[in-house]
Amino acid sequence: MNTRENFGSRFTAIMAMAGSAIGLGNIWRFPYVVGQNGGAAFIIVYLLSALFLCIPIFLSESMIGRRTQCSTFGAMDKLVPGSSWKWMGLLTVFTPLIIFSYYSVVGGWSIEYLVKSLSFSFTTPELRAAAASTASEAVVRESLSTMFGGFITSTWMPLVFFTLFIAFNAVVVIGGVKSGIEKFTKVTTPVLFVLILLIMFYSLSLPGSAAGVKYLVKPDFSKLTSSAILSAMGQAFFSLSLGVGCILTYASYIKKEENLLTTGIYTVIFDLVFAMIAGFAIMPAVFAAGIEPGAGPGLIFETLPFIFAKMGVNMPWLSDVVAILFFVTILFAALTSSISMLETGVAYMVDHKKMSRVKATLIIVAGCWTLGLFCSLSYGPLANVHILGNTIFDFCDKMTSNFLMTFGSILFTAFVGWKMSKAEVKDEFTNGGEKKFNLAIFNVVYFMIKYVAPVVITIIFVSNLVL
């Protein structure tokens, strides 16, 4: 087997990890679940969950990956040879590939909407004229909703953009760790922050945006129900792509001398900061346009184009620029996350099937494209096909985000806390005792991994089953 590639530096490792974490979960999902669950009170639980729940899960995956220098299937088998744990590890090879399949459908939508923004489809003279009158706002909303619905329910155009999205992922992953993933993420991850900051400054400058800021910073604990708390916890590790093997796979490319605690903290902080900036980029504009903050999953592709149309009445050129920047941001965020999902499957094929990276990528992409094809068509020709009462797309989404991700997180923390020896965990976490701060806090971190994280995640998992 060839010598395993490593990320070139701590910076590139963190950018790759952060890029994996920062995705549509931050821009698409975070603002609307905040809107549906009461604003700032939800954010407080989300922040606490990310710091005290997600870091232990992140460290569990990281320690397994770097210690073994293997993908999930091989990692389990290497640490506990001959046990059934390797088959549990195989589960976390398939989970990210299922996510990648339907996630790429949404990635294709982002390409389509970037094309629409480049052609100024949200600020046509007809839409601007209608948006200028409060009485005609319903016409604008209906027009944009019809635009989105007409696109996703059609057969061929969503498939074209979905295929383009997957193809770009394949090109980056075929390039390898250094020449593909590292080169792409070390550029796009910083650019993502710049783009979302520019959008935030524009959003905050809009008349009426102060109400959106207040919504995000003033807690209303009366709206913090048990369901909202569970949702905040689930959003925290959904956002960080935990429990699916992506972090484990990327950690297997981290050099032995790097500090996993530092990498984990920076990754979580970058993800949290980006999610908060995304909230301040979207919610003030939502309030400025007089839109319900809990607008739901259509926030990006229906609600925000309405905002661009409304803001384009007085400054169409500026609204067009912001729309383009926004959908570029959406596309980059989708790509940095999806690449890590694809790499998890490719790493398995390269490590354990001894395939070339090109062959492994093409095989994995073919399988994911096939599943994604059905997910895409589930909005159109296959809309009447249901699995347990859900469309194919919704079934894949709910199965992975509600069950497989949480189960994977239980798996990783239980493996580190109960199957690996404490000496092995300590050695990996402290770099053989060289990292003195890590050594000082090891018992606390180990307690969180062994007892706290598995219990909390199990509660989330069971709640998803019964609610």
C-alpha positions as CSV (number, residue, x, y, z in Angstrom):
1,M,0.0,0.0,0.0
2,N,1.3,3.5,-0.8
3,T,2.4,5.8,2.0
4,R,-0.7,7.6,3.4
5,E,-0.9,11.2,2.4
6,N,-1.0,13.9,5.2
7,F,-2.4,17.4,5.3
8,G,0.6,19.7,4.8
9,S,0.1,21.9,7.9
10,R,-2.1,22.5,10.9
11,F,-3.7,25.4,9.0
12,T,-4.7,23.2,6.0
13,A,-5.9,20.4,8.3
14,I,-8.1,22.9,10.2
15,M,-9.4,24.4,6.9
16,A,-10.3,20.9,5.6
17,M,-12.0,20.0,8.9
18,A,-13.8,23.3,9.1
19,G,-14.8,23.1,5.5
20,S,-16.3,19.6,6.2
21,A,-18.3,21.1,9.1
22,I,-19.3,24.3,7.4
23,G,-22.0,23.5,4.9
24,L,-25.7,23.8,4.1
25,G,-26.4,22.9,7.7
26,N,-25.1,26.4,8.7
27,I,-26.6,28.5,6.0
28,W,-29.8,26.6,5.0
29,R,-30.8,24.7,8.1
30,F,-29.5,26.8,11.0
31,P,-31.4,30.0,10.3
32,Y,-34.8,28.3,9.8
33,V,-34.5,26.0,12.9
34,V,-33.6,29.1,14.9
35,G,-36.6,30.8,13.5
36,Q,-38.9,27.8,14.3
37,N,-37.6,27.5,17.9
38,G,-37.7,30.9,19.4
39,G,-34.4,32.6,18.4
40,A,-31.7,33.4,20.9
41,A,-32.7,30.9,23.6
42,F,-32.3,28.1,21.0
43,I,-28.9,29.5,20.1
44,I,-27.7,29.3,23.7
45,V,-28.5,25.6,23.9
46,Y,-26.9,25.2,20.4
47,L,-23.6,26.8,21.6
48,L,-23.5,24.8,24.8
49,S,-24.2,21.6,22.9
50,A,-21.4,22.3,20.4
51,L,-18.9,23.0,23.1
52,F,-19.7,20.3,25.6
53,L,-21.3,17.6,23.4
54,C,-19.7,17.9,20.0
55,I,-16.1,18.4,21.0
56,P,-16.0,14.9,22.8
57,I,-17.6,13.3,19.7
58,F,-15.1,15.2,17.4
59,L,-12.2,14.0,19.6
60,S,-13.4,10.5,19.6
61,E,-13.5,10.3,15.8
62,S,-10.2,12.2,15.5
63,M,-8.3,9.9,17.9
64,I,-9.5,6.7,16.1
65,G,-8.6,8.1,12.7
66,R,-5.2,9.5,13.5
67,R,-4.1,6.6,15.7
68,T,-4.9,4.0,13.0
69,Q,-4.3,6.1,9.8
70,C,-7.2,4.2,8.3
71,S,-10.8,4.8,7.1
72,T,-13.6,3.8,9.5
73,F,-13.9,0.1,8.5
74,G,-10.1,-0.5,8.9
75,A,-9.8,1.7,11.9
76,M,-12.1,-0.4,14.1
77,D,-10.5,-3.7,12.9
78,K,-7.0,-2.4,13.5
79,L,-7.7,-1.3,17.1
80,V,-9.8,-4.4,18.0
81,P,-8.7,-7.1,15.5
82,G,-11.2,-9.8,14.6
83,S,-14.1,-8.1,16.5
84,S,-17.5,-7.2,15.0
85,W,-16.8,-3.6,15.5
86,K,-15.4,-3.4,12.0
87,W,-18.9,-4.0,10.6
88,M,-20.2,-1.2,12.8
89,G,-17.4,0.9,11.2
90,L,-18.7,-0.1,7.8
91,L,-22.0,1.6,8.7
92,T,-20.2,4.9,8.9
93,V,-18.9,4.4,5.4
94,F,-22.4,4.0,3.9
95,T,-24.0,6.8,5.9
96,P,-22.1,9.7,4.5
97,L,-22.6,8.3,1.0
98,I,-26.4,8.3,1.5
99,I,-26.1,11.9,2.7
100,F,-23.9,12.8,-0.2
101,S,-26.4,11.4,-2.7
102,Y,-29.4,13.6,-1.6
103,Y,-27.1,16.5,-0.5
104,S,-25.8,16.7,-4.1
105,V,-29.4,17.2,-5.2
106,V,-29.6,20.4,-3.1
107,G,-26.1,21.2,-4.3
108,G,-27.5,21.1,-7.9
109,W,-30.2,23.5,-6.9
110,S,-27.6,25.9,-5.6
111,I,-25.9,25.8,-9.1
112,E,-29.2,26.5,-10.8
113,Y,-29.9,29.5,-8.4
114,L,-26.4,30.8,-9.0
115,V,-27.2,30.8,-12.7
116,K,-30.5,32.5,-12.0
117,S,-28.8,35.2,-9.9
118,L,-26.2,35.7,-12.7
119,S,-29.1,36.3,-15.2
120,F,-30.8,38.7,-12.7
121,S,-33.9,36.5,-12.5
122,F,-34.8,37.9,-9.1
123,T,-34.8,41.6,-10.1
124,T,-36.6,41.5,-13.5
125,P,-38.6,44.7,-14.2
126,E,-41.8,42.8,-13.6
127,L,-40.7,41.5,-10.2
128,R,-39.4,44.9,-9.2
129,A,-42.6,46.6,-10.2
130,A,-44.7,44.1,-8.2
131,A,-42.3,44.3,-5.2
132,A,-42.6,48.1,-5.1
133,S,-46.2,47.7,-4.0
134,T,-47.2,46.1,-0.7
135,A,-50.5,45.0,-2.3
136,S,-48.5,43.1,-5.0
137,E,-46.1,41.3,-2.7
138,A,-48.1,38.2,-2.8
139,V,-47.7,38.1,-6.6
140,V,-43.9,38.2,-6.2
141,R,-44.0,35.4,-3.6
142,E,-46.2,33.3,-5.8
143,S,-43.9,33.9,-8.8
144,L,-40.8,33.0,-7.0
145,S,-42.4,30.0,-5.4
146,T,-43.6,28.8,-8.8
147,M,-40.1,29.3,-10.1
148,F,-38.6,27.1,-7.5
149,G,-41.4,24.5,-7.6
150,G,-41.3,24.4,-11.4
151,F,-37.6,23.7,-11.3
152,I,-37.4,20.9,-8.7
153,T,-40.5,19.1,-10.1
154,S,-39.1,19.0,-13.6
155,T,-37.2,16.0,-14.8
156,W,-34.1,17.0,-16.6
157,M,-32.7,20.3,-15.4
158,P,-32.3,19.3,-11.8
159,L,-30.5,16.1,-13.0
160,V,-28.1,18.2,-15.1
161,F,-27.1,20.5,-12.2
162,F,-27.0,17.5,-9.8
163,T,-24.7,15.7,-12.1
164,L,-22.4,18.8,-12.5
165,F,-22.2,19.1,-8.7
166,I,-21.2,15.4,-8.3
167,A,-18.7,15.7,-11.1
168,F,-17.0,18.6,-9.5
169,N,-16.7,16.7,-6.2
170,A,-15.2,13.8,-8.1
171,V,-12.6,16.0,-9.7
172,V,-11.4,17.3,-6.4
173,V,-11.3,13.9,-4.7
174,I,-9.5,12.3,-7.6
175,G,-6.8,14.9,-7.0
176,G,-6.0,13.3,-3.7
177,V,-5.5,14.8,-0.2
178,K,-2.8,17.3,-1.0
179,S,-3.5,18.2,-4.6
180,G,-7.3,17.9,-4.4
181,I,-8.9,18.3,-1.0
182,E,-6.2,20.5,0.6
183,K,-5.8,22.9,-2.3
184,F,-9.6,23.3,-2.6
185,T,-10.5,23.8,1.0
186,K,-7.6,26.0,2.0
187,V,-8.8,28.6,-0.5
188,T,-12.6,28.1,-0.4
189,T,-13.0,28.0,3.4
190,P,-11.5,31.4,4.0
191,V,-13.4,32.8,1.0
192,L,-16.6,31.4,2.6
193,F,-16.0,33.6,5.6
194,V,-15.3,36.7,3.5
195,L,-18.5,36.1,1.4
196,I,-20.8,35.5,4.4
197,L,-19.4,38.6,6.2
198,L,-20.1,40.8,3.1
199,I,-23.7,39.5,3.0
200,M,-24.0,40.1,6.8
201,F,-22.9,43.7,6.5
202,Y,-25.4,44.2,3.7
203,S,-28.2,42.6,5.7
204,L,-27.5,44.7,8.8
205,S,-27.6,47.9,6.7
206,L,-31.2,47.3,5.6
207,P,-34.0,49.4,7.2
208,G,-35.8,47.2,9.8
209,S,-32.9,44.8,10.3
210,A,-32.6,45.7,14.0
211,A,-35.6,43.5,14.7
212,G,-33.7,40.5,13.3
213,V,-30.7,41.3,15.4
214,K,-32.8,41.5,18.5
215,Y,-34.4,38.2,17.6
216,L,-31.0,36.5,17.5
217,V,-29.6,38.1,20.7
218,K,-32.5,38.4,23.1
219,P,-33.5,35.0,24.6
220,D,-37.1,34.1,25.0
221,F,-36.8,31.0,27.3
222,S,-40.6,30.6,27.3
223,K,-40.2,29.1,23.8
224,L,-37.4,26.7,24.8
225,T,-39.4,23.5,24.9
226,S,-38.0,20.0,25.3
227,S,-38.4,19.6,21.5
228,A,-36.4,22.8,20.9
229,I,-33.6,21.7,23.2
230,L,-33.4,18.3,21.4
231,S,-33.5,20.2,18.1
232,A,-30.6,22.4,19.2
233,M,-28.5,19.4,20.2
234,G,-29.2,17.6,17.0
235,Q,-28.4,20.7,14.9
236,A,-25.1,21.1,16.7
237,F,-23.7,17.7,15.6
238,F,-25.6,17.7,12.3
239,S,-23.8,21.0,11.5
240,L,-20.4,19.5,12.4
241,S,-20.9,16.4,10.3
242,L,-20.3,14.2,13.3
243,G,-21.1,10.5,13.5
244,V,-20.6,9.7,9.8
245,G,-16.9,9.1,9.6
246,C,-15.9,12.3,7.8
247,I,-13.9,13.6,10.7
248,L,-12.4,10.2,11.3
249,T,-11.3,10.0,7.7
250,Y,-9.8,13.5,7.6
251,A,-8.1,12.9,11.0
252,S,-6.3,9.9,9.5
253,Y,-4.5,12.4,7.3
254,I,-3.3,14.6,10.2
255,K,0.3,14.4,11.2
256,K,1.2,12.6,14.4
257,E,2.8,15.7,16.0
258,E,-0.4,17.9,15.6
259,N,-2.6,18.6,18.7
260,L,-6.0,17.1,18.2
261,L,-7.5,19.2,20.9
262,T,-6.4,22.4,19.2
263,T,-7.7,21.1,15.8
264,G,-11.0,20.2,17.4
265,I,-11.5,23.5,19.2
266,Y,-10.7,25.5,16.1
267,T,-13.0,23.5,13.9
268,V,-15.9,23.8,16.4
269,I,-15.2,27.6,16.8
270,F,-15.1,28.2,13.1
271,D,-18.3,26.2,12.6
272,L,-20.0,28.1,15.4
273,V,-18.8,31.5,14.2
274,F,-19.9,30.8,10.6
275,A,-23.3,29.6,11.8
276,M,-23.8,32.8,13.8
277,I,-22.6,35.0,11.0
278,A,-25.0,33.2,8.7
279,G,-27.8,33.9,11.2
280,F,-26.9,37.6,11.2
281,A,-26.6,37.5,7.4
282,I,-30.1,36.1,6.9
283,M,-32.4,36.9,9.8
284,P,-32.0,40.7,9.7
285,A,-32.9,40.7,6.0
286,V,-35.9,38.4,6.7
287,F,-37.2,40.8,9.3
288,A,-36.5,43.8,7.1
289,A,-38.6,42.2,4.4
290,G,-41.4,41.5,6.9
291,I,-41.1,37.7,6.5
292,E,-42.0,35.0,9.1
293,P,-38.6,34.0,10.7
294,G,-39.7,30.3,10.8
295,A,-40.1,30.1,7.1
296,G,-38.8,26.6,6.9
297,P,-36.6,24.7,4.4
298,G,-37.7,27.0,1.6
299,L,-35.9,29.9,3.2
300,I,-32.9,29.9,0.8
301,F,-34.6,29.1,-2.5
302,E,-38.0,30.9,-2.1
303,T,-37.8,33.4,0.8
304,L,-34.4,35.0,0.1
305,P,-35.0,35.5,-3.6
306,F,-38.1,37.4,-2.5
307,I,-35.9,39.6,-0.3
308,F,-33.6,40.2,-3.3
309,A,-36.6,41.2,-5.4
310,K,-37.9,43.5,-2.7
311,M,-34.5,45.1,-2.0
312,G,-34.0,45.5,-5.7
313,V,-36.7,48.1,-6.1
314,N,-34.4,50.9,-5.1
315,M,-31.0,49.4,-5.7
316,P,-31.3,46.6,-8.3
317,W,-27.6,46.5,-9.0
318,L,-26.6,46.0,-5.4
319,S,-29.3,43.5,-4.8
320,D,-28.1,41.5,-7.8
321,V,-24.5,41.6,-6.5
322,V,-25.6,40.3,-3.1
323,A,-27.7,37.6,-4.7
324,I,-24.7,36.4,-6.7
325,L,-22.5,36.4,-3.7
326,F,-25.1,34.6,-1.6
327,F,-25.5,31.7,-4.0
328,V,-21.7,31.5,-4.6
329,T,-21.5,31.1,-0.8
330,I,-24.2,28.4,-0.8
331,L,-22.4,26.5,-3.6
332,F,-18.9,26.7,-1.9
333,A,-20.4,25.6,1.5
334,A,-22.1,22.7,-0.1
335,L,-18.9,21.6,-1.9
336,T,-16.6,21.7,1.1
337,S,-19.0,19.5,3.1
338,S,-19.9,17.1,0.2
339,I,-16.2,16.5,-0.7
340,S,-15.6,15.1,2.8
341,M,-18.5,12.8,2.5
342,L,-17.3,11.4,-0.8
343,E,-13.8,11.1,0.5
344,T,-15.0,8.8,3.3
345,G,-16.2,6.2,0.8
346,V,-13.3,6.6,-1.5
347,A,-10.8,6.2,1.4
348,Y,-12.5,2.9,2.3
349,M,-12.1,1.6,-1.3
350,V,-8.5,2.7,-1.6
351,D,-7.5,1.4,1.8
352,H,-9.3,-1.9,1.9
353,K,-10.1,-2.8,-1.7
354,K,-6.7,-1.7,-2.9
355,M,-8.2,0.3,-5.7
356,S,-6.7,3.3,-7.4
357,R,-8.2,6.7,-6.3
358,V,-9.6,7.2,-9.8
359,K,-11.4,3.9,-10.0
360,A,-12.6,4.1,-6.4
361,T,-14.0,7.6,-7.0
362,L,-15.8,6.6,-10.2
363,I,-17.4,3.5,-8.6
364,I,-18.6,5.5,-5.5
365,V,-19.8,8.4,-7.6
366,A,-21.8,6.0,-9.9
367,G,-23.6,4.5,-6.9
368,C,-24.3,7.9,-5.3
369,W,-25.5,9.3,-8.6
370,T,-28.0,6.4,-8.9
371,L,-29.4,7.0,-5.5
372,G,-29.4,10.8,-6.0
373,L,-31.3,10.3,-9.3
374,F,-34.2,8.8,-7.3
375,C,-34.0,11.5,-4.7
376,S,-34.1,14.2,-7.4
377,L,-37.0,12.6,-9.2
378,S,-38.9,12.3,-5.9
379,Y,-40.0,15.9,-6.4
380,G,-41.2,15.2,-9.9
381,P,-42.1,11.9,-11.7
382,L,-41.5,9.9,-8.5
383,A,-43.4,12.2,-6.2
384,N,-46.0,9.6,-5.5
385,V,-43.5,7.0,-4.4
386,H,-43.3,6.9,-0.6
387,I,-41.2,5.0,1.9
388,L,-42.8,4.9,5.4
389,G,-44.9,7.8,4.4
390,N,-42.0,9.9,3.1
391,T,-40.7,10.8,-0.4
392,I,-37.4,9.1,-1.3
393,F,-35.5,12.4,-0.6
394,D,-37.2,12.9,2.7
395,F,-36.7,9.3,3.8
396,C,-33.0,9.5,3.1
397,D,-32.7,12.8,4.9
398,K,-34.7,11.7,8.0
399,M,-33.0,8.3,8.2
400,T,-29.5,9.8,8.2
401,S,-30.0,13.0,10.2
402,N,-32.3,11.5,12.8
403,F,-31.0,8.0,13.2
404,L,-27.7,7.1,11.4
405,M,-25.8,10.2,12.4
406,T,-26.8,9.9,16.1
407,F,-26.1,6.2,16.1
408,G,-22.7,6.8,14.6
409,S,-21.9,9.3,17.3
410,I,-22.9,6.8,20.0
411,L,-20.7,4.2,18.2
412,F,-17.6,6.4,18.1
413,T,-17.8,7.6,21.7
414,A,-18.7,4.1,23.1
415,F,-15.7,2.7,21.1
416,V,-13.2,5.2,22.5
417,G,-14.7,5.2,26.0
418,W,-15.4,1.5,26.4
419,K,-13.5,-0.5,23.9
420,M,-10.1,1.2,23.5
421,S,-7.9,1.1,26.5
422,K,-7.6,4.2,28.6
423,A,-3.9,4.2,28.1
424,E,-4.4,4.2,24.3
425,V,-6.8,7.1,24.5
426,K,-4.5,9.0,26.8
427,D,-1.5,8.4,24.6
428,E,-3.3,9.7,21.5
429,F,-4.9,12.7,23.1
430,T,-1.7,13.9,24.8
431,N,0.7,12.9,21.9
432,G,2.5,10.5,24.2
433,G,2.4,12.9,27.2
434,E,4.0,15.8,25.2
435,K,0.9,18.1,25.3
436,K,0.9,19.2,28.9
437,F,-2.4,21.0,28.9
438,N,-4.1,18.0,27.2
439,L,-2.6,15.8,30.0
440,A,-4.0,18.1,32.7
441,I,-7.5,18.0,31.4
442,F,-7.5,14.4,30.1
443,N,-9.6,12.9,32.9
444,V,-12.3,15.5,32.3
445,V,-12.3,14.9,28.6
446,Y,-12.3,11.1,29.1
447,F,-15.2,11.3,31.5
448,M,-17.2,13.4,28.9
449,I,-16.4,10.8,26.1
450,K,-17.1,7.7,28.2
451,Y,-20.2,8.8,30.2
452,V,-21.7,12.1,29.2
453,A,-21.7,12.1,25.4
454,P,-23.1,8.6,24.9
455,V,-26.0,9.2,27.4
456,V,-27.0,12.5,25.8
457,I,-26.8,11.2,22.3
458,T,-28.8,8.2,23.2
459,I,-31.5,10.4,24.6
460,I,-31.5,12.3,21.3
461,F,-31.6,9.0,19.3
462,V,-34.5,7.6,21.4
463,S,-36.4,10.9,21.2
464,N,-36.1,10.8,17.4
465,L,-37.6,7.3,17.5
466,V,-40.6,8.2,19.7
467,L,-41.4,11.8,18.7
